[in-house]
Amino acid sequence: MSLIQQRMRLDRARTAAIWTLAGAALLASGSIGTLAAEWADAPWWRWGAAITFVALTVYGVVRVIGAVRQLRRFHIEHGPDAGRQSPVGRH
């Protein structure tokens, strides 16, 4: 696999991890906010949703850390500009 393809794969993985984390954190905060408002009257499935979204947030954090580590390793091994393409423009 070429350096360009490797960088694209690593950038894509990092972006997906960031979006996973952002979405999960938003859902978790909304779910926890709903639980805080209802507390004792909250149905069982709201608790399940809150636990699921918190777990998904932790998963997102793990993915972001892993993606950043892989990208950092790539930079150390090949250099910070390896696999970058300059934008096509008019000369």
Secondary structure as GFF3:
##gff-version 3
##sequence-region A 1 91
A	DSSP	alpha_helix	3	38	.	.	.	ID=ss1
A	DSSP	three_ten_helix	39	41	.	.	.	ID=ss2
A	DSSP	alpha_helix	44	78	.	.	.	ID=ss3
###
